[in-house]
Amino acid sequence: MHASSACRAPTAWRITSRAGRATTLSDSAELLLDASVFIAAEAGRTLSRRPVGQARVSVVTLAELRLGVLRSDGALRELREATLNAARRFVPLAVTESVAEELAALLAKLRASQRRAQAFDCFVAATALAYELVVVTQDTDFETLQAAEPRLAVELV
């Protein structure tokens, strides 16, 4: 994602939440990369657009990628280890008390709306909310999280 490419990233993204509110992201947007972005690179899938801005990862994303390493062997394990190492090049954000507060609030909203989401995704979303970051992902499950918590900014790539 840091390598130059033949096509230039847009100078701003327009994100529309399910509630219909639009947010424009500029080059200064702060981003939180979900595991799916790294897994896409591992699988040779391209992103629909390149993220623009300062990118970080959650320690939970590192745990999710580490789980992939531990559940594989041989050449696949080596490939997944390389993917994990690529993610480690980004600034890791810890699960803090404010992340825990956002997580609890998000889980309460999910339950109240009878929605479900994966545990790793909930932690990543809570991290984005606590640190005021935009989640960059290829995982459409984040739309469920955004429907439960409209403050969550998500960019599907």
C-alpha positions in Angstrom: 0.0 0.0 0.0 3.0 2.3 0.4 4.4 1.5 -3.0 3.7 3.9 -5.8 1.2 2.8 -8.4 0.4 3.8 -12.0 -2.9 5.3 -10.9 -3.0 8.1 -8.4 -5.3 8.0 -5.4 -8.0 10.6 -5.3 -7.2 13.7 -3.2 -10.4 13.2 -1.3 -12.9 10.4 -0.7 -16.6 10.9 -0.2 -18.1 8.4 2.3 -21.8 8.0 2.7 -23.1 6.3 5.8 -26.2 4.1 5.7 -28.0 7.0 7.4 -27.2 9.1 4.3 -24.7 11.5 5.9 -21.7 12.2 3.8 -18.2 12.8 5.0 -15.3 14.0 2.8 -11.9 12.6 3.6 -8.9 14.6 2.7 -5.2 13.7 2.5 -5.0 14.3 6.2 -7.6 11.7 7.1 -6.5 9.2 9.8 -7.2 5.7 8.8 -7.5 2.3 10.6 -6.7 -0.6 8.3 -8.7 -3.7 8.9 -7.2 -7.2 8.5 -9.2 -7.7 5.3 -7.0 -5.0 3.6 -3.9 -7.1 4.4 -5.6 -10.4 3.5 -6.6 -8.9 0.1 -3.0 -8.1 -0.6 -2.0 -11.6 0.5 -4.6 -13.1 -1.9 -3.7 -10.8 -4.8 -6.9 -8.9 -4.7 -6.7 -5.2 -5.6 -8.3 -2.4 -3.6 -11.1 -0.5 -5.4 -9.2 2.6 -4.4 -6.0 3.4 -2.5 -6.4 4.8 1.0 -5.1 8.4 1.4 -4.0 9.6 4.8 -2.1 8.4 7.9 -2.8 4.7 8.4 -2.6 2.7 11.6 -3.7 -0.8 12.7 -5.3 -2.1 15.9 -3.5 -4.6 18.0 -6.7 -6.6 17.5 -5.9 -6.7 13.7 -2.5 -8.0 14.5 -4.1 -10.7 16.7 -6.5 -11.7 13.9 -3.6 -12.0 11.4 -1.6 -13.9 14.0 -4.5 -16.4 14.3 -4.3 -17.0 10.6 -0.6 -17.8 10.9 -1.2 -20.2 13.8 -4.0 -22.0 11.9 -1.9 -22.7 8.8 1.2 -24.6 7.9 3.8 -24.9 5.2 3.9 -22.4 2.4 0.6 -20.9 3.5 2.0 -20.2 7.0 5.0 -18.4 5.5 2.7 -16.3 3.3 0.5 -15.4 6.3 3.6 -14.6 8.4 4.7 -12.2 5.7 1.2 -10.6 5.8 1.4 -10.2 9.5 4.8 -8.6 9.2 3.5 -6.2 6.6 0.8 -5.1 9.1 3.4 -4.7 11.9 4.9 -1.9 9.8 2.0 0.3 10.8 1.6 2.1 14.1 -0.4 -0.3 16.4 -3.1 1.1 18.5 -3.8 -0.4 21.9 -7.2 -1.4 23.4 -7.5 1.3 26.0 -10.3 2.1 28.5 -11.9 4.4 25.9 -11.9 1.6 23.3 -13.5 -0.7 26.0 -16.2 2.0 26.6 -16.9 2.3 22.8 -17.0 -1.5 22.5 -19.6 -1.9 25.3 -21.7 0.9 23.8 -21.4 -0.7 20.3 -22.3 -4.2 21.6 -25.4 -2.7 23.4 -26.5 -1.0 20.2 -26.0 -4.2 18.2 -28.1 -6.2 20.7 -30.8 -3.6 20.8 -31.1 -3.7 17.0 -30.8 -7.5 17.0 -27.7 -7.3 14.8 -24.6 -9.5 15.1 -21.0 -8.9 14.2 -17.7 -10.8 14.5 -15.7 -10.1 17.7 -12.6 -8.9 15.9 -14.7 -6.5 13.8 -16.3 -5.1 16.9 -13.0 -4.4 18.5 -11.7 -2.7 15.3 -14.8 -0.6 15.1 -14.5 0.4 18.8 -10.9 1.3 18.2 -11.8 3.5 15.3 -14.5 5.2 17.3 -12.2 5.8 20.3 -9.4 7.2 18.2 -11.7 9.0 15.8 -10.4 7.1 12.7 -11.9 5.9 9.5 -12.0 2.1 9.1 -10.6 1.0 5.7 -11.8 -2.5 4.9 -13.0 -5.0 2.3 -15.4 -6.6 4.8 -19.0 -5.6 4.2 -19.8 -6.7 7.8 -18.7 -3.2 8.8 -21.9 -1.9 7.2 -23.8 -3.7 10.0 -21.6 -2.0 12.6 -22.1 1.4 10.9 -25.9 0.8 10.9 -25.8 0.2 14.6 -23.4 3.2 15.3 -23.6 5.9 12.7 -20.6 7.8 14.1 -18.5 4.9 12.7 -16.8 6.0 9.5 -16.1 3.2 7.1 -14.5 3.1 3.7 -15.0 -0.1 1.7 -12.1 -0.6 -0.7 
